[in-house]
């Protein structure tokens, strides 16, 4: 039978980020018990945390899995993935074709019809896409600035692959473009030493005005 510690780790790995209260509610145990298990998981290098701010009230902690917790591929598969990514290299035609395919598949999982999109403001569209891609570990939060909307992710879900090829990052950027129907620029990458991955969306199509026909 799976122990409470393993169940907690399994939930964190599956959802990428979880609050203590969510774990306690789902498992039917106290928050104090959850924190004790989380302390042990952190000591083992399987879980880490980050502080999340909210509009009102105190900040809270989100627990996420480390690369160690996510596990390593068997050596043969890891070597195959590495050789495949290195083989793709900087061949723009191959990267473009694979990137389009991967991004399209990802965007399809979070599809919205054009009618749904047109009924949303730009802010609502950004919020929807951020929330949807949070499940995949691709985005955490967004903010509006003078130059557009900034979308950020504080944890890279595939750091080792991104060190070999730009394909994973380009696929994520393209998926965001497909979901927002707007041009997306990647400003920063964790793999390059930045504290976060950050994207800039300069324009998002919001509700369209009605055209009066005489």
C-alpha positions as CSV (number, residue, x, y, z in Angstrom):
1,X,0.0,0.0,0.0
2,X,1.3,3.5,-0.9
3,X,2.2,5.5,2.2
4,X,1.2,9.1,2.9
5,X,4.6,10.4,2.1
6,X,4.6,8.8,-1.3
7,X,1.0,9.9,-2.0
8,X,2.0,13.5,-1.2
9,X,5.0,13.3,-3.5
10,X,2.9,11.7,-6.2
11,X,0.4,14.6,-6.1
12,X,3.1,17.2,-6.2
13,X,4.8,15.5,-9.2
14,X,1.4,15.3,-11.0
15,X,0.2,18.8,-10.4
16,X,3.6,20.5,-10.4
17,X,2.6,23.0,-7.7
18,X,0.5,22.4,-4.6
19,X,-0.4,24.2,-1.4
20,X,-0.3,22.5,2.0
21,X,-4.1,23.0,2.5
22,X,-4.8,21.3,-0.8
23,X,-2.8,18.2,0.2
24,X,-4.4,18.1,3.7
25,X,-7.9,18.3,2.2
26,X,-7.3,15.6,-0.4
27,X,-5.6,13.2,1.9
28,X,-7.9,13.8,4.9
29,X,-5.0,14.7,7.3
30,X,-4.0,17.8,9.3
31,X,-1.8,20.5,7.8
32,X,0.7,19.8,10.5
33,X,1.0,16.2,9.3
34,X,1.4,17.4,5.7
35,X,4.2,19.8,6.7
36,X,6.1,17.1,8.6
37,X,6.1,15.0,5.4
38,X,7.1,18.0,3.3
39,X,10.0,18.7,5.6
40,X,11.3,15.2,5.1
41,X,10.8,15.4,1.3
42,X,12.7,18.7,1.2
43,X,15.5,17.2,3.3
44,X,15.7,14.3,0.7
45,X,15.9,16.8,-2.1
46,X,12.6,15.7,-3.7
47,X,10.5,18.8,-3.1
48,X,11.2,22.6,-2.9
49,X,9.0,25.6,-2.3
50,X,8.4,29.1,-3.6
51,X,6.5,32.0,-2.2
52,X,3.3,33.1,-4.1
53,X,1.9,36.6,-3.5
54,X,-1.8,37.4,-3.8
55,X,-3.7,40.6,-4.2
56,X,-5.0,40.5,-0.6
57,X,-3.8,38.6,2.4
58,X,-0.5,37.0,3.3
59,X,1.7,35.3,0.7
60,X,1.6,31.5,0.8
61,X,3.9,28.6,-0.1
62,X,3.7,26.5,-3.2
63,X,5.5,23.1,-3.2
64,X,7.0,21.8,-6.4
65,X,9.0,18.7,-7.4
66,X,12.7,18.9,-8.0
67,X,14.5,17.3,-10.9
68,X,15.4,14.4,-8.6
69,X,11.7,13.8,-7.9
70,X,10.7,14.0,-11.5
71,X,13.1,11.1,-12.0
72,X,15.6,10.3,-14.6
73,X,15.0,8.4,-17.8
74,X,16.6,5.0,-18.1
75,X,20.1,5.5,-19.5
76,X,19.3,4.1,-22.9
77,X,16.3,6.4,-23.3
78,X,18.1,9.4,-21.9
79,X,21.0,8.8,-24.4
80,X,18.5,8.5,-27.2
81,X,16.8,11.7,-26.3
82,X,20.1,13.5,-26.1
83,X,21.3,12.2,-29.5
84,X,18.0,13.1,-31.1
85,X,18.1,16.7,-29.8
86,X,21.8,17.1,-30.7
87,X,20.9,15.7,-34.1
88,X,18.3,18.3,-34.6
89,X,20.8,20.9,-33.5
90,X,20.3,24.3,-35.1
91,X,18.7,23.0,-38.4
92,X,16.1,25.6,-38.6
93,X,13.9,23.6,-41.0
94,X,13.7,20.6,-38.7
95,X,13.3,22.7,-35.5
96,X,10.5,24.7,-37.1
97,X,8.6,21.5,-38.3
98,X,8.9,19.7,-34.9
99,X,8.2,22.9,-33.0
100,X,5.0,23.5,-34.9
101,X,3.8,19.9,-34.3
102,X,4.6,19.9,-30.6
103,X,3.1,23.4,-30.1
104,X,-0.1,22.5,-32.0
105,X,-0.6,19.4,-29.9
106,X,-0.1,21.3,-26.7
107,X,-2.4,24.1,-27.7
108,X,-5.1,21.6,-28.7
109,X,-5.3,20.4,-25.1
110,X,-6.4,23.9,-24.0
111,X,-8.5,24.8,-27.0
112,X,-11.0,27.6,-27.0
113,X,-13.4,28.3,-29.8
114,X,-13.2,31.6,-31.6
115,X,-16.6,32.6,-30.2
116,X,-15.3,32.0,-26.6
117,X,-12.2,34.1,-27.4
118,X,-14.1,37.0,-28.9
119,X,-16.2,37.2,-25.8
120,X,-13.2,37.7,-23.5
121,X,-11.1,40.8,-22.9
122,X,-7.3,40.6,-23.4
123,X,-6.8,40.3,-19.7
124,X,-9.3,37.4,-19.5
125,X,-7.6,35.7,-22.4
126,X,-4.2,36.0,-20.7
127,X,-5.5,34.8,-17.4
128,X,-7.2,31.8,-19.1
129,X,-4.0,30.7,-20.9
130,X,-1.8,31.2,-17.9
131,X,-4.1,29.1,-15.7
132,X,-4.4,26.4,-18.4
133,X,-0.6,26.1,-19.0
134,X,0.1,26.2,-15.3
135,X,-1.1,22.6,-15.3
136,X,1.7,21.7,-17.7
137,X,4.3,23.6,-15.6
138,X,4.8,26.1,-18.4
139,X,3.4,29.4,-16.9
140,X,3.0,30.6,-13.3
141,X,1.7,34.2,-13.4
142,X,1.2,37.2,-15.6
143,X,1.2,41.0,-15.2
144,X,0.3,44.0,-17.4
145,X,2.9,46.6,-18.2
146,X,3.2,49.5,-20.7
147,X,4.8,47.4,-23.4
148,X,2.2,44.5,-23.1
149,X,1.5,41.5,-21.0
150,X,4.4,39.7,-19.3
151,X,3.9,35.9,-18.7
152,X,6.4,34.2,-16.3
153,X,7.4,30.7,-15.2
154,X,9.6,30.3,-12.1
155,X,10.5,26.6,-12.7
156,X,11.7,25.0,-16.0
157,X,10.0,21.7,-16.5
158,X,12.7,20.3,-18.8
159,X,15.9,22.1,-18.0
160,X,18.3,19.4,-19.3
161,X,16.6,19.2,-22.7
162,X,16.6,23.0,-23.0
163,X,20.4,23.0,-22.4
164,X,20.8,20.8,-25.5
165,X,18.2,22.3,-27.9
166,X,16.1,25.4,-28.2
167,X,13.2,23.2,-29.3
168,X,11.4,22.9,-25.9
169,X,11.4,26.6,-25.3
170,X,10.3,27.4,-28.9
171,X,7.5,24.9,-28.6
172,X,6.2,26.5,-25.5
173,X,6.4,30.0,-27.0
174,X,4.6,28.9,-30.1
175,X,1.8,27.2,-28.1
176,X,1.2,30.4,-26.2
177,X,1.0,32.2,-29.6
178,X,-1.6,29.8,-30.9
179,X,-3.7,30.1,-27.8
180,X,-3.6,33.9,-27.7
181,X,-3.7,34.6,-31.4
182,X,-1.0,37.2,-30.8
183,X,2.8,37.4,-31.3
184,X,4.8,36.2,-28.3
185,X,8.5,37.0,-27.6
186,X,10.6,35.1,-25.1
187,X,12.6,37.7,-23.1
188,X,14.4,35.5,-20.6
189,X,15.1,31.8,-20.0
190,X,16.1,30.0,-16.8
191,X,18.5,27.8,-18.9
192,X,20.5,31.0,-19.7
193,X,20.8,31.9,-16.1
194,X,17.7,34.1,-15.7
195,X,15.6,33.7,-12.5
196,X,12.5,33.0,-14.5
197,X,11.3,32.2,-18.0
198,X,9.5,35.3,-19.3
199,X,7.4,36.0,-22.3
200,X,6.1,39.3,-23.7
201,X,2.7,39.5,-25.5
202,X,2.5,42.9,-27.2
203,X,-1.0,42.5,-28.6
204,X,-4.0,40.2,-27.9
205,X,-7.2,40.3,-29.7
206,X,-10.1,41.1,-27.4
207,X,-13.8,41.5,-28.0
208,X,-14.4,42.8,-31.5
209,X,-16.7,45.8,-32.0
210,X,-19.9,45.3,-34.0
211,X,-19.8,46.7,-37.5
212,X,-22.9,48.6,-38.4
213,X,-24.1,47.9,-41.9
214,X,-26.1,50.7,-43.5
